Amino acid sequence: MQMQTEIIIAIVVAGVMFLFWFFSILLWISAMFSGLRISPFQLGWMRIRQVPPSKIVRSLIEAHQAGLKNITRQDLEAHHMSGGDVTNLIHALVSADKANIPLTFHQAAAIDLAGRNVLDAVNT
């Protein structure tokens, strides 16, 4: 009887750990406190689509805190799945915004997907 209880406890602990990993609960909490509306299920779907949730959420938080509120999770996911560098793209957009350079998300994404370093393009 004791062994069955230990096995059940181990399965429950493993299940909870899997849920924390799959749904990225801590990442969801940090997004929530940053003012982003992302559900744990959206984070889980990112994992299924092989999009790293931490990269997308951290980039969204950076953009949101810099005042770039028109950038969406879907935009960043699509850019990542197209082979773009999401982190570099957000850094470039934040730098362009601070320098009053008119650069839209789609323009920056096109530069990044063309193979140029969009952050270097903004800095020059």
C-alpha positions in Angstrom: 0.0 0.0 0.0 2.9 2.4 0.8 4.5 1.8 -2.6 1.2 2.6 -4.4 0.9 5.9 -2.5 4.5 6.9 -3.4 3.9 6.0 -7.1 0.7 8.1 -7.1 2.5 11.0 -5.5 5.3 10.7 -8.1 2.9 10.7 -10.9 1.0 13.7 -9.6 4.3 15.7 -9.1 5.4 14.8 -12.6 2.1 15.8 -14.0 2.2 19.2 -12.2 5.7 19.8 -13.4 4.7 18.9 -17.0 1.8 21.4 -16.8 4.1 24.1 -15.5 6.5 23.4 -18.4 3.8 23.0 -21.1 1.7 25.9 -20.2 4.6 28.1 -19.0 2.8 29.2 -15.9 5.6 31.4 -14.6 5.9 33.0 -18.0 2.2 33.6 -18.1 2.3 35.3 -14.7 5.1 37.6 -15.8 3.2 38.5 -18.9 0.1 39.2 -16.8 2.0 41.5 -14.5 3.4 43.3 -17.5 -0.1 44.1 -18.8 -0.1 41.5 -21.6 -3.2 39.4 -22.2 -1.9 35.9 -23.1 -3.6 32.8 -21.9 -1.7 29.7 -20.7 -3.4 27.8 -23.5 -1.9 30.2 -26.1 1.5 29.5 -24.6 0.8 25.7 -24.8 -0.1 26.1 -28.5 3.1 27.9 -29.1 5.0 24.9 -27.8 3.0 22.6 -30.1 3.8 24.8 -33.1 7.5 24.8 -32.0 7.6 28.5 -31.3 9.5 29.3 -28.1 7.0 31.0 -25.8 9.7 32.6 -23.7 11.2 34.4 -26.7 7.8 35.7 -27.9 6.6 36.8 -24.4 9.8 38.5 -23.4 9.9 40.3 -26.8 6.2 41.4 -26.3 7.0 42.6 -22.8 9.9 44.6 -24.1 7.8 46.1 -26.9 4.9 46.8 -24.5 7.1 48.5 -21.9 8.7 50.7 -24.7 5.2 51.9 -25.8 5.0 49.8 -28.9 1.5 48.4 -28.2 0.5 47.7 -31.9 2.8 44.6 -32.0 0.8 41.4 -31.5 1.7 37.9 -30.4 0.5 36.6 -33.8 2.9 39.0 -35.6 5.9 37.7 -33.6 4.9 34.1 -34.0 4.6 34.5 -37.7 7.9 36.2 -37.9 9.6 33.5 -35.9 8.0 30.7 -38.0 9.2 32.6 -41.2 12.8 32.3 -39.9 13.2 35.8 -38.5 15.0 36.9 -35.4 12.2 38.1 -33.1 14.5 39.5 -30.4 16.6 41.5 -32.8 13.5 42.8 -34.5 12.0 44.1 -31.3 15.4 45.7 -30.3 15.4 47.4 -33.6 11.9 48.7 -33.3 12.5 50.0 -29.8 15.7 51.7 -31.0 13.9 53.2 -34.0 11.1 54.5 -31.8 13.5 56.1 -29.4 15.4 57.8 -32.3 12.1 58.9 -33.9 12.8 56.9 -37.0 9.5 55.9 -38.7 9.7 52.1 -39.0 6.7 49.8 -38.9 6.7 46.2 -37.8 6.2 45.0 -41.3 9.0 47.1 -42.7 11.4 45.8 -40.0 10.2 42.2 -40.5 10.9 42.5 -44.3 14.4 43.8 -43.7 15.1 41.0 -41.2 13.7 38.3 -43.5 15.7 39.7 -46.4 18.8 38.7 -44.5 20.0 42.0 -43.2 20.5 42.8 -39.6 17.6 45.1 -38.9 19.2 46.4 -35.7 22.4 47.4 -37.6 20.2 49.1 -40.3 18.4 51.2 -37.6 21.6 52.1 -35.8 23.2 53.4 -39.0 
